Amino acid sequence: MEKGSEVFQEQALTKASSCEAELQDLVHQVDIIVNSKKVEWERKMKALEAQMDIQHQELASTQSKLDQKSQEFSKLTHSYEKLLKQKNHHSREKCKESPETSFELSNLNKKLEEFKAKSREWDKKGTICQNHLIYLDAQQKILSEKCNLFQKQTQCYQFQINSKKQNQEEIVKYGQPERENDGLIVEKLRAAVSEMTVSRNRLEEENLKLREDLKMFQNQCQNMEASFSEMRNELQSRDALWRKIQLECQQLRAELLKVRENKDKQKTHRSSFVQLTEQSENKNADLQAQSQESQQEVLSKIRNHLYQKEPSHCSEQERIRTEISDLTEELHQKEITIATIMEKASLLERRLKTELQIKDKLLAKQQLLNFRYKVIKSENTHLKEIMENQKYKSCMSIDLSNKKHGDFTASIHKLEHENARLQNSLVKGQNRTETLMLGGMDKHGEKEHSYQTHSKMQEKEERTFQNEDERHMKLQQTAIFTASGYHRNCSPTSHGQGDIIGSKSDRALSYHKLDRGRQMELDDKSPSPPTEYPLCFGGLFPEKGRTGTLLSHAYDAEESKLSSSPETSFLATTEKFLQEEEKHTKEFEERLNSHLEELQRLSENTLKKYTGLQQSKHT
């Protein structure tokens, strides 16, 4: 028996231990479920409270706006009634005064009726909004009550859970004597869990209902906001109508005041006008008598004065007319002269442009000639070097060549002198064009003075050129004689150097003259060729007497014509001058070409002679 009892106790202990473990697991699961549900319920309750607070604030704001609008509406209705009374009063007065305002009053009455109908509609909408707000307040109270019930239920559940936990702890402590009641406790716990699940499902259903209710309330709030916005727009439009009506009333009042003031003024003016007319009639009678007497005296004096001053006035008028006619004639003549001068100036400018273009072309040709001259000069220097190498072999042949070389240097000096002459003639032509330009803008007296001064300058230059020609001829003769004598006694190198030095001195003199002529041109501000190319006029022109004398005679004839006939027209002289300059330029170009050809022939002849001498010596 004892063994059986011990086995039974062991089995009971094992069963109790297994039941305790299951109970602990169940309690732990229940605690987890309860805590999760508690957290969910707290979150939901906080979200519902926040939404309820937002809705409460929105309802409070809408109620405040409705109160403000109702106050404004009451004020507007009160002011509108006042204005209606005033308008009716004014309209009655106007109807008495003018029948034209009846049509305006009928229009205003129609507008008032429309405004009354709209105000009635606003009142209906306001009552509907108030009823809706009352309904929303009732629903808010119901929701707050439901929230309180949920809070109470959660508190009850928490209390039951806490009590169950305590009971379980007591069972664990004192479980051995009460292990038989564990099955009942487990069943109770399972029943409690089932009840909790049922209550949870109920709560979820209630939450869904509450969410639907919230969506309904939100839609209603949106509809209310839309209706409020429509009400605002209508109120704004009515405010605008109301302001227009007020402005019209003010205008009508101002017009009435003006009409009354005009009536009062008319009455005062009539009374004053009657008095003034009486006074003026009395005064006019007195003044007419006095004025007739004074007018007769004054008229008699004026007639006498006019009879005295009539002849002097007529003479002055005739004198003024004659002066005006003379001045008009002078003006016409001056305008004609100004027009002719402007035309002449334009023609001169065109011709000067053409001349400048021609001179630019000549400068280009002169530069080409300068280049050719340099080439020929280099060839001559090369030939001189060859001669220095063969100085001791051919003394007799060198004497003959020295004579020819002297002739060649004399021709070169002639060409240089003629080049200087032609350059001076160009300078003179440019100076003459400048004088013509200046003379076209000045008077005929200034033209004569400029031509006289220019003729004097030309005579001085011709004298200086004649003196220089004589000096050049003497120097050439002396150089030829000295060169021939010296070559008989000495080598031919010194003869070549002497010729070069002589040519250089002659060129320096000619360049000094050219620079003086160009300085004169720059002082006169004429479009002369540049001074950067002095070699273009050095030693390229034979036939000194022909060209220089022709140009000088041509320009002397032009000057004599211009000085002898200052009364001739300005255009004719300028045309002749330009034609002659064109002829001179053509002749100048032809002579340049001929001189170049001659120089080439001379250089070819000298080369042939030197080559023939060298071949004969070699043989």
Residue pairs with C-beta under 8 A, 6 or more apart in sequence:
12 179
15 179
16 175
16 176
16 179
16 182
19 179
19 182
19 183
19 186
20 171
20 172
20 175
20 182
22 186
23 168
23 171
23 182
23 185
23 186
23 189
24 168
26 186
26 189
27 164
27 165
27 168
27 189
30 161
30 164
30 189
30 192
30 193
31 161
31 165
33 193
33 196
34 157
34 158
34 161
34 196
37 196
37 200
38 154
38 158
41 150
41 154
41 203
44 207
45 147
45 150
45 151
48 143
48 147
48 210
49 147
51 214
52 140
52 143
52 144
52 147
55 136
55 140
55 217
55 221
56 140
58 221
59 133
59 136
59 137
59 140
62 133
62 224
62 228
63 133
65 228
66 126
66 129
66 130
66 133
69 126
69 231
69 235
70 126
72 235
73 119
73 122
73 126
76 238
76 242
77 119
80 115
80 242
83 245
83 246
83 249
84 112
86 249
87 108
87 249
90 252
90 253
90 256
91 101
91 105
91 108
93 256
94 101
94 105
94 256
95 101
95 102
95 105
97 259
108 245
111 241
111 245
115 238
115 241
118 234
118 238
122 231
122 234
125 227
125 231
129 224
129 227
129 228
132 220
132 224
136 217
136 220
139 213
139 217
143 210
143 213
146 206
146 210
150 203
153 199
157 196
157 199
160 192
164 189
164 192
167 185
171 178
171 182
171 185
175 182
341 440
341 441
344 440
344 570
344 571
345 440
345 441
347 571
347 574
348 436
348 437
348 440
348 574
351 574
351 578
352 433
352 437
352 527
355 433
355 578
355 581
356 527
358 582
358 585
359 426
359 430
359 527
359 529
362 529
362 585
362 588
362 589
363 529
363 530
363 533
363 536
365 589
365 592
366 533
366 536
366 537
367 533
367 536
369 536
369 540
369 592
369 596
370 533
370 535
370 536
372 596
372 599
373 535
373 536
373 538
373 539
373 540
373 599
374 535
376 599
376 600
376 603
379 603
379 607
380 603
383 606
383 607
383 610
384 493
384 496
386 610
387 398
387 401
387 492
387 493
387 496
387 610
388 491
388 492
388 493
388 496
390 614
390 617
391 398
391 491
391 492
391 493
392 491
393 617
394 613
394 617
397 613
398 487
398 492
399 484
399 487
399 488
401 492
401 609
401 610
401 613
402 483
402 484
402 487
402 492
402 495
403 484
404 606
404 609
405 495
405 496
405 499
406 479
406 480
406 483
406 484
406 499
408 602
408 606
409 476
409 479
409 480
409 499
409 502
409 503
410 476
410 480
411 542
411 602
412 503
412 539
413 472
413 476
413 502
413 503
413 506
413 539
414 541
414 542
414 543
414 544
415 539
415 540
415 541
415 542
415 544
415 595
416 503
416 506
416 507
416 510
416 537
416 538
416 539
416 540
416 541
417 468
417 469
417 472
417 506
417 510
417 544
418 541
418 542
418 543
418 544
418 547
418 548
419 510
419 537
419 538
419 539
419 540
419 541
420 465
420 510
420 513
420 514
420 537
421 465
421 544
421 547
421 548
421 551
422 537
422 541
422 547
422 548
422 551
422 588
423 514
423 517
423 537
424 461
424 465
424 513
424 514
424 517
425 548
425 551
425 552
425 555
425 584
426 529
427 517
427 518
427 520
427 521
427 528
428 454
428 458
428 461
428 555
429 555
429 581
429 584
430 521
430 526
430 527
430 528
431 454
431 520
431 521
431 524
431 526
432 454
432 555
432 558
432 577
433 526
433 577
434 524
434 525
434 526
435 447
435 450
435 451
435 454
436 573
436 574
436 577
438 446
438 450
439 446
439 447
439 450
439 570
440 570
440 574
444 566
444 567
447 562
447 566
447 570
448 563
448 566
451 559
451 562
451 563
452 563
454 559
455 559
455 563
458 555
458 556
458 559
462 552
464 513
465 548
468 509
468 513
469 544
472 506
475 502
475 505
475 506
476 502
479 498
479 499
479 502
482 498
483 495
483 498
483 499
486 494
486 495
486 498
487 494
487 495
503 539
507 538
507 539
510 537
510 538
511 534
511 538
514 531
514 534
514 537
515 531
518 528
518 531
521 528
522 528
540 592
540 595
540 596
540 599
541 547
541 591
541 592
541 595
542 595
542 598
543 591
547 587
547 591
550 587
551 584
554 580
554 584
558 576
558 577
558 580
561 573
561 576
562 573
